[in-house]
């Protein structure tokens, strides 16, 4: 038996490495279309900003490492153009054919710029690969732009805005919807305040159809994130309602022996109970491990996600998990909401303000979502809420959590528990 993995970044290499641990003798080949593998894509805005000094700092492993240490053949510059599943082979753009018995599709996603006229101009960028970041840095260094327009107020958009503003540019974000980062008016308003406090203009309800609509020296397109699934239908692999590849709990597609993971694939949402598409690096790595294990003959399952994420905007953490109050009715829930402001530490220890929002389902009393905004410990607090969602915890159970307390780290009544107390009152 042989395993071929299409894609050599997060999900693909996690799959290959896990398959090797399961079966030390399994022939494994990873085909990556780009020039590098295993890099931290989430660090790209910090490379543009200058906090990360060299692109090499974002590269975790090299093809040589995988060949020598893992006995995995990793080929860069190997673009797969077709999957011929009846023949159990993939076709490269060179015409070469690579045979497989098991296949993992980890083709990732891309920023779809085709709908914006002029997106191919030299002063227009996306921020998805190391090449993208290097091209942007060269433009900043050589052309010295004074202003930037960013299309999209998602995670990449606000992080790019942060990076470019720190480099002294005037920055405007254009977002076609009425919210930023999350479908939640309060959360979006907090994002706006933080951006504007640091000189970034946020224009919501601003649909960009052409680069000519933007009066800026450079443009960053950070909208229209789209899974790379073009290879799948031709091979007979089903696409889900989200537009990503449909998988089961073993990360297997509708075709036996063909798996998918990462930003090209759907996963199970533990709150809604339905397939979802939320492309995050954490999910890609974990789902990739499961896909690789099963491709090597194991019987593992990926339980699912709750969509936990965090982004830093000028030193403030904006973290979310599960459903917002606005999203909950669309998924069949009747939301009950509590939003509180508290201190992350006692006043005498200089604790900053932390805003916590909890969302529960009125019918069951179960927590279904939450958000945390604050300078201190935002990641720790959102992770507590995420753990509660994984455990289908009810509000009264969450309120009774035995959370750590010491003045250098927290208050005796953590903002999470204060929010839970308020949430119970709101039922």
PyMOL commands that set and color helices and strands:
alter all, ss='L'
color gray80, all
select helices_A, chain A and resi 10-22+41-49+55-58+63-70+85-87+130-143+155-166+185-197+211-213+230-235+281-295+325-331+347-349+378-390+395-399+415-425
alter helices_A, ss='H'
color red, helices_A
select strands_A, chain A and resi 2-6+27-32+73-76+80-84+89-92+97-99+102-105+109-111+124-125+147-151+170-175+200-204+218-221+225-227+258-260+267-268+275-276+309-313+316-322+335-343+353-361+367-374
alter strands_A, ss='S'
color yellow, strands_A
deselect
rebuild
show_as cartoon
